[in-house]
Amino acid sequence: MSSKSKFERPRHLRVHWDDDPDHELHGAEIRMKRLSVDDLRELSTMDLPEGDDDAIDGSTLTLIVDRLADGLVSWNLTEDGEDRPATREELMEDASLCMAILERWMAVAGSVSAPLDRRSTNGSRSQAVSALTELPSASL
């Protein structure tokens, strides 16, 4: 038996707005399937107008809803105290919700999780490495 530790990667991405308390969807938690590289590339190269959901043509909006519906696993959205099912039909009811989910899903799918996020040293040695290599010799 190997002594290597194992890591089980979560199957779904958590799409949320915890970092933006003023966002309309702050508190929403949506579980989405992971995007393939091809899917991420296709979605990121769509010609989407900024800030004007009404300017999106019908075929593009249908493609967005279809992609979202295929990727949607669950959400905690309610209306008047009633749980709203995580379905294509619910997505079809709200274009701005679709665009917000799409934008955040792509951001989460294309990013590296925080523990792996490290600042660049721009080619220089870190302070810790410099300190170790500049220790005085024992012969002094």
N, C-alpha and C positions, 0 to 999 in steps of 0.2 A: 504494500500500500504506500502510496506517495505521501511525503510529508508536506507537499505544497498545499497551501490553503486554496480554497475554491471561492469563486465569486459568482453568484447568480445574478445576472443582469435583469433588472425589471423589464417585463414585456411591454409595459405601457409607459407613456410619458405623462407627467402631471403638468397640465396647462393651468396657470393661475395668474392672478394679478395681486399677489400679496405685497409686492414691492411698490404698488401704486395705490395708496389708500383713497385717492380722489377719483379713481377709475370707476365707471359705472358697473363694471364686473368684479370689483374688489370683493373677495369672499367666495367667488365662484371657483369651483375646482372641477376641472374637466379631465378625464382620462382619455388619452388618444393613443392609437397604435403608433409605433415608430414609422418614420418615413424612410423609404429607400433613397439612395443617392439619386436615382433617376426621377423619383417623385419630387424630391426636394428641388432638383434642378428645374423640372418642368414648372412647378408652382412658383419658384422664385424668378423665372423669366417671363411670367405673365405680365402683360402690359396693363397694370391696374392704376387708375387715377387716384391720386392722393386726396383723402378726405371727402370724396364725393361718391358714395356708394351708388347713387342714381345714375352715374355716368358709365357704369359697367354694362357692356352689351349682354343680351340675354344668354347667348351661348357660353360666354365666359362665366356668368353667374351660375348657370346650370352645372358647368364643370366644377366650379368651386364647391357647390352644395354636394355634388356627387362625391368628390374627394373627401370632404368633411364627413359625410354620412358613412363612407367606407372606413374612415379612421376613428370615428366616434365610438368609444367604449361605454362611458358613463359620465354623468354630471350631477351636480347637486342643485340644479336650477328649479325654482318653484315659482308659481304665480298664484296669488291670493291664497297662500297656504297649501296649495296642491302641488305635489311633485309633477314636473313636466318630463315626459319620457324622452330619452335621448334617441331621437329618430330623425330621419330625413324630413318628415313632415313638419316637425318642430323647427328644424333649421330653415325650412322654406318660409316660415312665418316672419323671419326677422333678418333682413340683409345686413344690418349693422352688426348683429351678433355673429353672423357668419364671417364677416370681414375681421372682426376682433379676434375670433378663435383662430382663423387662418393665419393672421399676422403673428400671434403668440405661439401657435403650434410650430410654425416655421422657425421662429426664433429659438424655441426650446429644442427642436429636432436638429438644428444646425449648430448648436452650441456645445461647449465642453462643460461638464458639471464643475461646480465651484472648487472641489478639492483638487482638481487637476489644473486649475487656472493659476498660472505662475507668471510673475512679472519677468520681462526680459532683462537680461544683464547687458544687452547691447554688445555682447562679445567680451566684456570684461569679467574678471573673476569676482565672485561674490565676496562680501566682507569676511565671511566665515573662512573661506578658502584662503584669502589673503592673510588673515590673522594666523592661520596654521602654518603657512609657508614662511612667515616672517618671524617665527619664534627664534629667540636667541639660541645660539649653539650651546651645548653643555660644556664645551671646552673653555668658555670665557670665565 
